[in-house]
Amino acid sequence: MAFSMSQASLPALEIGLNALSAILDKAEAFAAARKIDPAILLDTRLAPDMFPLVRQVQVATDLAKNGAARLAGVEPPRYEDKETTIAELKARLAKTVAFIKTLDAKRVDAAVDRQITFPLGPANKGEMNGGDYLNHFVLPNVYFHLTAAYAILRHCGVEIGKQDFLGAIPMKVT
């Protein structure tokens, strides 16, 4: 059974962003239990040249909303990147999921062969057909930043595991 572009992307983005929100709940509880300022978690990075947790969340949401919007042929909402608390990051995740839910699946599906132009940093642009853009740019980049956020929190000692990363995936367990 072949999956359409919308089937392969919209639920995956929603599940991944919601899973990150649930992980942030655990991070908040972890900080409270240990009397740690949550800002310490938000400013943590795994390596000096990596983004800190707060930026990982911002970039994951930007990639999800902008990528899905480009595929649907609509203008994505703009966020100011001013989040400084876990609650603000969770609100950003929630509004990103809400936006993704508004997208027309048929328009996303129709983008499979359409050329998508997108920014690559401040000065460059990339161009790919919609199928390649989804499979080789949007999804891998979103998963990269979701994974980095997970890894930062795990490194800090937040008790999370693979199921937390996977989130509420539709699955029958036998």
Buried (B, 14 or more C-beta within 10 A) or exposed (E): EEEBBBBBBBBBBBBBBBBBBBBBEBBBEBBEEEEBEBEEBBBBBBEEEBBBBBBBBBBBBBBBBBBBBBBBBBEBEEBEEEBEEBEBBBEBBBBBBEBBEEBEBEBBBBBBEBEBEBEEEEEEEEEBEBBBBBBEBBBEBBBBBBBBBBBBBBEBEBEBEEEBBEBEEEEEEE
